[in-house]
Amino acid sequence: MGRVGSKRSDRRWEDETGEVWASKFEWEVFDTLSRSGRNVRRCTSSDTISYTESRPNVSCLDCGGSNCAQNRTYTPDLFLLPQAATSDSEGYYIEVKGYFRDEKRKLFRCLRKARPDIDLRVIFASNHWVNRPRSRLSDYFTRYIKNTPFCFWDGDIPEEWQ
């Protein structure tokens, strides 16, 4: 059990069963939720969300047009089925982020703009500073990624998520 990668930037984590996670924080959230009796599972390729990202300032090689888009896919970290749920359609996806880097913030904005129909919630490790504009992560999320519930991990998910 411990870190898998040898590079400093590699945050992958191996649990006691030998399963590799994206980070220790992701594993801790999953482990805590599952030990507390919640119906949580790790997302697989069957949970992949497709969306389209517009690409400004590019031109199509086939037609020469400038109104171009790129098909993308995104796989969330976890899927949680609330205790009162009667079917999988009542569950929601959870994205777990220790640090929300600029490229991931851009990806997430694009995903939420393209697919507001997906019930996706985010758990952050802390309310760190973001560079542009210089503000806290909670301010950024409230301003740019509307209608997406988020919380800062304190050992459990908010009561209204259960």
MARBA-3410 file (N, C-alpha, C, O; in Angstrom, 1 decimal):
162
0.8,-1.2,0.0,0.0,0.0,0.0,0.9,1.2,0.0,1.8,1.3,0.8 ~ 0.6,2.2,-0.9,1.4,3.4,-1.0,1.4,3.9,-2.4,0.7,3.5,-3.2 ~ 2.3,4.9,-2.6,2.4,5.5,-3.9,2.9,4.5,-4.9,3.8,3.7,-4.6 ~ 2.5,4.7,-6.1,2.8,3.7,-7.2,3.9,4.3,-8.0,4.9,3.6,-8.3 ~ 3.8,5.6,-8.5,4.7,6.2,-9.4,6.0,6.6,-8.7,6.1,6.9,-7.5
7.0,6.7,-9.6,8.3,7.1,-9.0,8.5,8.7,-9.2,9.4,9.2,-8.6 ~ 7.8,9.3,-10.1,7.9,10.7,-10.3,7.2,11.5,-9.2,6.1,11.0,-8.7 ~ 7.7,12.6,-8.9,7.0,13.5,-7.9,5.6,13.9,-8.2,4.8,14.0,-7.4 ~ 5.4,14.1,-9.5,4.0,14.5,-10.0,3.0,13.4,-10.0,1.8,13.7,-10.2 ~ 3.5,12.2,-10.0,2.6,11.0,-10.1,1.9,10.8,-8.7,2.6,10.3,-7.8
0.6,11.0,-8.6,-0.1,10.9,-7.4,-0.8,9.5,-7.2,-1.5,9.4,-6.2 ~ -0.6,8.6,-8.1,-1.4,7.3,-8.1,-1.1,6.6,-6.7,0.1,6.7,-6.2 ~ -2.1,5.9,-6.3,-2.0,5.3,-4.9,-2.5,3.9,-5.0,-3.5,3.6,-5.7 ~ -1.8,2.9,-4.4,-2.2,1.5,-4.4,-2.8,1.2,-3.0,-2.1,1.5,-2.0 ~ -4.0,0.7,-3.0,-4.6,0.3,-1.7,-4.1,-1.1,-1.3,-3.4,-1.7,-2.0
-4.6,-1.6,-0.1,-4.2,-2.9,0.4,-4.6,-4.1,-0.5,-4.0,-5.1,-0.3 ~ -5.6,-3.9,-1.3,-6.0,-5.0,-2.2,-5.2,-5.0,-3.5,-5.4,-5.9,-4.3 ~ -4.4,-4.0,-3.7,-3.6,-3.9,-5.0,-4.3,-3.1,-6.1,-3.7,-2.9,-7.1 ~ -5.4,-2.5,-5.8,-6.1,-1.6,-6.7,-5.4,-0.2,-6.8,-5.1,0.3,-5.7 ~ -5.2,0.3,-8.0,-4.5,1.6,-8.1,-5.6,2.7,-8.3,-6.5,2.6,-9.1
-5.4,3.7,-7.5,-6.3,4.9,-7.6,-5.5,6.1,-8.1,-4.3,6.1,-8.1 ~ -6.3,7.1,-8.6,-5.6,8.3,-9.1,-4.9,9.1,-8.1,-3.9,9.7,-8.4 ~ -5.3,9.0,-6.8,-4.6,9.7,-5.7,-5.0,9.1,-4.4,-6.0,8.3,-4.3 ~ -4.2,9.4,-3.4,-4.6,8.9,-2.0,-5.8,9.5,-1.5,-6.6,8.9,-0.9 ~ -6.1,10.8,-1.9,-7.3,11.5,-1.5,-8.5,10.8,-2.0,-9.5,10.6,-1.3
-8.5,10.4,-3.3,-9.6,9.7,-4.0,-9.9,8.4,-3.2,-11.1,8.1,-3.0 ~ -8.9,7.7,-2.9,-9.0,6.4,-2.2,-9.6,6.6,-0.8,-10.5,5.9,-0.4 ~ -9.1,7.7,-0.1,-9.6,8.0,1.2,-11.1,8.3,1.2,-11.9,7.8,2.1 ~ -11.6,9.1,0.3,-13.0,9.4,0.2,-13.8,8.2,-0.1,-14.8,7.9,0.6 ~ -13.4,7.3,-1.1,-14.1,6.1,-1.4,-14.1,5.2,-0.1,-15.2,4.6,0.2
-13.0,5.0,0.5,-12.9,4.1,1.7,-13.8,4.6,2.8,-14.5,3.8,3.4 ~ -13.8,5.9,3.1,-14.6,6.4,4.2,-16.1,6.2,3.9,-16.8,5.9,4.7 ~ -16.5,6.5,2.6,-17.9,6.4,2.3,-18.3,4.9,2.3,-19.4,4.6,2.8 ~ -17.5,4.0,1.8,-17.9,2.6,1.8,-17.9,2.0,3.2,-18.8,1.2,3.5 ~ -17.0,2.4,4.0,-16.9,1.9,5.4,-18.1,2.4,6.2,-18.5,1.8,7.2
-18.7,3.6,5.8,-19.8,4.1,6.6,-21.1,3.5,6.1,-22.2,4.0,6.5 ~ -21.1,2.6,5.2,-22.3,1.9,4.8,-22.9,2.5,3.6,-24.1,2.1,3.2 ~ -22.3,3.4,2.9,-22.9,4.1,1.7,-22.7,3.2,0.5,-21.8,2.4,0.4 ~ -23.7,3.2,-0.4,-23.6,2.5,-1.6,-22.8,3.3,-2.7,-23.4,4.0,-3.5 ~ -21.5,3.1,-2.6,-20.6,3.9,-3.5,-19.8,2.9,-4.3,-19.4,1.9,-3.8
-19.5,3.2,-5.5,-18.7,2.4,-6.4,-17.8,3.3,-7.2,-18.1,4.4,-7.5 ~ -16.7,2.7,-7.6,-15.8,3.4,-8.5,-16.3,3.4,-9.9,-16.8,2.3,-10.4 ~ -16.2,4.5,-10.6,-16.7,4.5,-12.0,-15.8,3.7,-13.0,-14.6,3.7,-12.8 ~ -16.4,3.2,-14.0,-15.7,2.4,-15.0,-16.0,3.0,-16.4,-16.6,4.1,-16.5 ~ -15.5,2.4,-17.4,-15.7,2.9,-18.8,-17.2,3.0,-19.1,-17.6,3.7,-20.0
-18.1,2.2,-18.5,-19.5,2.3,-18.8,-20.1,3.6,-18.2,-21.2,3.9,-18.6 ~ -19.4,4.3,-17.4,-19.9,5.5,-16.8,-19.4,6.8,-17.6,-19.6,7.9,-17.2 ~ -18.7,6.5,-18.7,-18.1,7.6,-19.5,-19.1,8.5,-20.0,-20.1,8.1,-20.6 ~ -18.9,9.8,-19.9,-19.8,10.9,-20.4,-19.2,11.5,-21.6,-18.1,11.9,-21.6 ~ -20.0,11.5,-22.7,-19.5,12.1,-24.0,-20.0,13.6,-24.0,-21.1,13.9,-23.6
-19.2,14.4,-24.5,-19.6,15.8,-24.7,-18.8,16.4,-25.8,-17.8,15.8,-26.3 ~ -19.2,17.6,-26.3,-18.5,18.3,-27.4,-17.9,19.6,-26.9,-18.6,20.4,-26.2 ~ -16.7,19.8,-27.3,-16.0,21.1,-26.9,-15.8,21.9,-28.2,-15.2,21.4,-29.1 ~ -16.3,23.1,-28.1,-16.0,24.0,-29.3,-14.6,24.4,-29.3,-14.0,24.6,-28.3 ~ -14.0,24.5,-30.5,-12.6,24.9,-30.7,-12.5,26.2,-31.4,-12.6,26.2,-32.7
-12.3,27.3,-30.7,-12.2,28.6,-31.4,-10.9,28.8,-32.1,-9.9,28.1,-31.7 ~ -10.8,29.6,-33.1,-9.6,30.0,-33.8,-8.9,28.8,-34.5,-7.7,28.7,-34.5 ~ -9.7,27.8,-34.9,-9.2,26.7,-35.7,-10.0,26.7,-37.0,-11.1,27.2,-37.1 ~ -9.4,26.0,-38.0,-10.2,25.8,-39.3,-10.2,24.3,-39.6,-9.2,23.6,-39.4 ~ -11.3,23.9,-40.2,-11.5,22.5,-40.5,-10.6,22.2,-41.8,-10.6,23.0,-42.7
-9.9,21.1,-41.7,-9.1,20.7,-42.8,-9.9,20.2,-44.0,-9.5,20.2,-45.2 ~ -11.2,19.7,-43.8,-12.0,19.2,-44.8,-12.8,20.3,-45.5,-12.8,20.4,-46.8 ~ -13.4,21.2,-44.8,-14.3,22.2,-45.4,-13.7,23.6,-45.3,-14.2,24.5,-46.0 ~ -12.8,23.8,-44.5,-12.2,25.2,-44.3,-13.0,26.1,-43.4,-12.6,27.2,-43.1 ~ -14.1,25.5,-42.8,-14.9,26.3,-41.9,-14.2,26.6,-40.6,-13.3,25.9,-40.2
-14.7,27.6,-39.9,-14.1,28.0,-38.6,-15.0,27.6,-37.4,-14.5,27.8,-36.2 ~ -16.2,27.1,-37.6,-17.0,26.7,-36.6,-16.8,25.2,-36.3,-17.5,24.3,-36.8 ~ -15.8,24.9,-35.5,-15.3,23.5,-35.3,-15.6,23.1,-33.8,-15.6,23.9,-32.9 ~ -15.7,21.8,-33.6,-15.9,21.2,-32.3,-15.1,19.9,-32.2,-14.8,19.3,-33.3 ~ -14.8,19.5,-31.0,-14.1,18.3,-30.8,-14.9,17.4,-29.9,-15.4,17.9,-28.8
-15.1,16.1,-30.2,-15.8,15.2,-29.3,-14.8,14.7,-28.2,-13.7,14.4,-28.5 ~ -15.3,14.8,-27.0,-14.5,14.4,-25.9,-15.3,13.4,-25.0,-16.5,13.2,-25.1 ~ -14.6,12.7,-24.1,-15.2,11.9,-23.1,-14.6,12.2,-21.8,-13.5,12.6,-21.6 ~ -15.4,11.9,-20.7,-15.0,12.2,-19.4,-15.5,11.0,-18.5,-16.7,10.7,-18.6 ~ -14.7,10.5,-17.6,-15.1,9.5,-16.7,-15.0,10.0,-15.3,-13.8,10.3,-14.8
-16.1,10.2,-14.5,-16.0,10.7,-13.2,-15.3,9.6,-12.3,-15.0,8.5,-12.7 ~ -15.0,10.0,-11.0,-14.3,9.1,-10.1,-15.2,8.1,-9.4,-14.9,6.9,-9.4 ~ -16.4,8.6,-8.9,-17.2,7.7,-8.1,-18.7,7.9,-8.5,-19.1,8.9,-9.0 ~ -19.5,6.8,-8.1,-20.9,6.9,-8.3,-21.5,6.5,-7.0,-21.2,5.5,-6.4 ~ -22.4,7.4,-6.4,-23.1,7.2,-5.1,-24.6,7.0,-5.3,-25.2,7.9,-5.9
-25.1,6.0,-4.7,-26.5,5.8,-4.7,-27.0,6.1,-3.3,-26.7,5.4,-2.4 ~ -27.8,7.2,-3.2,-28.3,7.6,-1.8,-29.1,6.4,-1.2,-29.6,5.6,-1.8 ~ -29.2,6.5,0.1,-29.8,5.4,0.9,-31.3,5.2,0.6,-31.8,4.1,0.6 ~ -32.0,6.3,0.3,-33.4,6.2,0.0,-33.7,5.9,-1.5,-34.9,5.8,-1.8 ~ -32.7,5.8,-2.3,-32.9,5.5,-3.7,-33.5,4.2,-4.0,-33.2,3.2,-3.3
-34.3,4.1,-5.0,-34.9,2.9,-5.4,-34.3,2.3,-6.8,-34.5,1.2,-7.1 ~ -33.6,3.2,-7.5,-33.0,2.8,-8.8,-31.7,3.6,-9.0,-31.5,4.6,-8.3 ~ -30.9,3.1,-9.9,-29.6,3.7,-10.2,-29.8,5.1,-10.8,-28.9,5.9,-10.7 ~ -31.0,5.4,-11.4,-31.2,6.7,-11.9,-31.2,7.8,-10.9,-31.1,9.0,-11.2 ~ -31.4,7.4,-9.6,-31.5,8.4,-8.5,-30.1,8.7,-7.9,-30.0,9.5,-7.0
-29.1,8.0,-8.4,-27.7,8.2,-7.9,-27.0,9.4,-8.6,-27.6,10.0,-9.5 ~ -25.8,9.7,-8.2,-25.1,10.8,-8.8,-23.6,10.5,-8.8,-23.1,9.7,-8.1 ~ -22.9,11.2,-9.7,-21.5,11.1,-9.9,-20.7,12.0,-8.9,-21.2,13.1,-8.6 ~ -19.6,11.6,-8.5,-18.7,12.4,-7.6,-17.4,12.5,-8.2,-16.7,11.5,-8.6 ~ -16.9,13.7,-8.4,-15.5,14.0,-8.8,-14.7,14.4,-7.5,-15.2,15.3,-6.8
-13.6,13.7,-7.3,-12.8,14.0,-6.1,-11.5,14.7,-6.6,-10.7,14.2,-7.4 ~ -11.2,15.9,-6.0,-10.1,16.7,-6.4,-9.3,17.2,-5.2,-9.8,17.8,-4.4 ~ -8.0,16.8,-5.2,-7.1,17.3,-4.2,-6.7,18.7,-4.5,-6.7,19.6,-3.7 ~ -6.3,18.9,-5.8,-5.9,20.2,-6.2,-6.5,20.4,-7.6,-6.4,19.5,-8.5 ~ -7.2,21.5,-7.9,-8.0,21.7,-9.1,-7.1,22.6,-10.0,-7.3,23.8,-10.0
-6.3,22.0,-10.8,-5.4,22.7,-11.7,-6.1,23.4,-12.8,-7.3,23.1,-13.1 ~ -5.5,24.4,-13.4,-6.1,25.3,-14.5,-6.6,24.4,-15.6,-7.8,24.7,-16.0 ~ -5.9,23.5,-16.1,-6.4,22.7,-17.3,-7.6,21.9,-16.9,-8.5,21.6,-17.7 ~ -7.7,21.4,-15.7,-8.8,20.6,-15.2,-10.0,21.5,-15.0,-11.2,21.1,-15.2 ~ -9.8,22.8,-14.5,-10.9,23.7,-14.4,-11.5,24.1,-15.7,-12.7,24.1,-15.9
-10.7,24.2,-16.8,-11.2,24.5,-18.1,-12.0,23.3,-18.6,-13.0,23.5,-19.2 ~ -11.5,22.1,-18.5,-12.2,20.9,-18.9,-13.5,20.8,-18.2,-14.5,20.5,-18.8 ~ -13.5,21.1,-16.9,-14.8,21.0,-16.1,-15.8,22.0,-16.6,-17.0,21.7,-16.6 ~ -15.3,23.2,-16.8,-16.3,24.3,-17.3,-16.9,23.9,-18.6,-18.1,24.0,-18.8 ~ -16.1,23.3,-19.5,-16.6,22.9,-20.8,-17.6,21.8,-20.7,-18.6,21.7,-21.3
-17.2,20.8,-19.8,-18.1,19.7,-19.6,-19.4,20.1,-19.0,-20.5,19.6,-19.5 ~ -19.5,21.0,-18.0,-20.7,21.4,-17.4,-21.5,22.3,-18.3,-22.8,22.2,-18.3 ~ -20.9,23.0,-19.2,-21.6,23.8,-20.2,-22.3,22.9,-21.2,-23.4,23.1,-21.6 ~ -21.6,21.9,-21.7,-22.1,21.0,-22.7,-23.1,20.0,-22.1,-24.0,19.6,-22.8 ~ -22.9,19.5,-20.9,-23.8,18.5,-20.3,-24.3,18.9,-18.9,-23.9,18.3,-17.9
-25.2,19.9,-18.8,-25.8,20.3,-17.6,-26.8,19.3,-17.0,-27.2,19.4,-15.9 ~ -27.1,18.3,-17.9,-28.1,17.3,-17.5,-27.5,16.2,-16.5,-28.3,15.5,-15.9 ~ -26.2,16.1,-16.5,-25.6,15.1,-15.7,-25.5,15.6,-14.2,-25.1,16.7,-13.9 ~ -25.9,14.7,-13.3,-25.8,15.0,-11.8,-24.4,14.7,-11.4,-24.1,13.6,-11.1 ~ -23.6,15.7,-11.3,-22.2,15.6,-11.0,-21.9,16.5,-9.8,-22.2,17.7,-9.9
-21.3,16.0,-8.8,-20.9,16.8,-7.6,-19.4,16.6,-7.4,-18.8,15.7,-7.8 ~ -18.9,17.6,-6.7,-17.4,17.7,-6.5,-17.0,17.7,-5.1,-17.6,18.5,-4.3 ~ -16.0,16.9,-4.7,-15.5,17.0,-3.3,-14.0,17.5,-3.5,-13.2,16.9,-4.2 ~ -13.7,18.6,-2.8,-12.4,19.2,-2.8,-11.7,18.9,-1.5,-12.3,18.8,-0.5 ~ -10.4,18.8,-1.6,-9.6,18.6,-0.3,-9.5,19.9,0.5,-9.6,19.9,1.7
-9.4,21.0,-0.2,-9.3,22.3,0.5,-9.7,23.5,-0.4,-9.9,23.3,-1.7 ~ -9.9,24.6,0.1,-10.3,25.8,-0.6,-9.1,26.6,-1.0,-8.9,27.7,-0.5 ~ -8.3,26.1,-1.9,-7.0,26.7,-2.3,-7.2,27.9,-3.2,-8.3,28.1,-3.7 ~ -6.2,28.7,-3.4,-6.2,29.8,-4.3,-6.2,29.4,-5.7,-5.5,28.4,-6.0 ~ -6.9,30.1,-6.6,-6.8,29.9,-8.0,-6.2,31.2,-8.6,-6.4,32.2,-8.0
-5.4,31.0,-9.7,-4.7,32.2,-10.2,-5.5,33.2,-10.9,-5.3,34.4,-10.7 ~ -6.4,32.8,-11.8,-7.1,33.8,-12.6,-8.6,33.7,-12.4,-9.1,32.6,-12.8 ~ -9.3,34.6,-11.9,-8.8,35.7,-11.2,-8.4,35.3,-9.8,-8.8,34.2,-9.3 ~ -7.6,36.0,-9.2,-7.0,35.6,-7.9,-8.1,35.6,-6.8,-8.5,36.6,-6.3 ~ -8.6,34.4,-6.6,-9.7,34.2,-5.7,-9.6,32.7,-5.1,-8.8,31.9,-5.6
-10.4,32.4,-4.2,-10.5,31.1,-3.7,-11.2,30.1,-4.6,-12.0,30.6,-5.5 ~ -11.0,28.9,-4.5,-11.7,27.9,-5.3,-13.2,27.9,-5.2,-13.9,27.8,-6.2 ~ -13.7,28.2,-4.0,-15.1,28.3,-3.8,-15.7,29.5,-4.6,-16.8,29.3,-5.1 ~ -15.0,30.6,-4.6,-15.4,31.7,-5.4,-15.5,31.4,-6.9,-16.4,31.7,-7.6 ~ -14.4,30.8,-7.4,-14.3,30.4,-8.8,-15.4,29.5,-9.2,-16.1,29.7,-10.2
-15.7,28.5,-8.3,-16.7,27.5,-8.6,-18.1,28.1,-8.6,-18.9,27.8,-9.5 ~ -18.4,29.0,-7.7,-19.7,29.7,-7.6,-19.9,30.6,-8.8,-21.0,30.7,-9.3 ~ -18.8,31.2,-9.2,-18.9,32.2,-10.3,-19.0,31.5,-11.7,-19.9,31.9,-12.5 ~ -18.2,30.5,-12.0,-18.1,30.0,-13.3,-18.7,28.6,-13.5,-19.1,28.3,-14.7 ~ -18.9,27.8,-12.5,-19.4,26.5,-12.7,-20.7,26.4,-11.9,-20.7,25.7,-10.8
-21.7,27.1,-12.4,-23.0,27.2,-11.6,-23.7,25.9,-11.7,-23.5,25.0,-12.5 ~ -24.6,25.7,-10.7,-25.5,24.5,-10.6,-24.8,23.2,-10.4,-25.3,22.2,-10.9 ~ -23.6,23.3,-9.9,-22.8,22.0,-9.6,-22.5,22.1,-8.1,-21.7,22.8,-7.7 ~ -23.1,21.2,-7.3,-22.9,21.1,-5.9,-21.4,20.7,-5.6,-20.8,19.9,-6.3 ~ -20.8,21.4,-4.6,-19.4,21.1,-4.2,-19.3,21.2,-2.7,-20.1,21.9,-2.1
-18.3,20.5,-2.2,-18.0,20.6,-0.8,-16.5,20.4,-0.6,-15.8,20.0,-1.4 ~ -16.1,20.8,0.6,-14.7,20.5,1.0,-14.7,19.4,2.0,-15.5,19.4,3.0 ~ -13.9,18.4,1.8,-13.9,17.2,2.6,-13.6,17.4,4.0,-12.5,18.0,4.4 ~ -14.5,17.0,4.9,-14.3,17.0,6.3,-14.5,15.7,7.0,-14.7,15.6,8.2 ~ -14.5,14.6,6.1,-14.7,13.3,6.6,-16.0,12.7,6.2,-16.3,11.5,6.5
-16.9,13.5,5.7,-18.2,13.0,5.2,-18.8,14.0,4.2,-18.3,15.1,4.0 ~ -19.8,13.5,3.5,-20.5,14.3,2.5,-21.5,15.1,3.2,-22.0,14.7,4.3 ~ -22.0,16.2,2.6,-23.0,17.1,3.2,-24.3,16.3,3.4,-24.6,15.3,2.7 ~ -25.1,16.7,4.4,-26.3,16.0,4.7,-27.3,16.0,3.6,-28.0,15.0,3.4 ~ -27.4,17.1,2.8,-28.3,17.1,1.7,-27.9,16.2,0.5,-28.8,16.0,-0.4
-26.7,15.7,0.5,-26.3,14.8,-0.5,-26.7,13.3,-0.2,-26.7,12.5,-1.1 ~ -27.1,13.1,1.0,-27.4,11.7,1.4,-28.7,11.2,1.1,-29.0,10.0,1.4
END
